[in-house]
Amino acid sequence: MARELEEQQEIEDLRMNEQIARDAEVTRIHAEEEIQAMIDSLDKSNETVAKYLQEYQQFASDLSLEKKIELISDLVKYQDHYKKSYLGWRFKDFKGMSFEDIEAKFTQVWKRIEDFTPMGSKEEAERAKRQGIILEKEQVNKGNDAASSC
């Protein structure tokens, strides 16, 4: 009886070892497939980068110095045009104005720049709180004025 149990145990151990070996082989195969997929992906990325690098080098070598200068000057002109178009003030806005009027507009904008407080800062929170209190007082005063006039 003990001998049969030992034989069964040996057979069971042999089966377990075979199963462990099969599982290890399957795991190894899956790991190799994943690694190969990663390698293929990196190869594609490298090919893409190499292609774009080659195109860039070809493009850069094809351009003459005059063409490069022309492209850079076009870029600078575009940036200047963009800045002039989107600053908010145009030359025609000041046409016919006196120096004092222009200075007043400049002073208003400069004061806003100097008084700038970033959103989310403590100063901004205090300012918003004060404005809320002032608005509430104005509404109460308007309500009192309306009630007293009736």
Beta strands, then each sheet from edge to edge (+ up, - down):
end
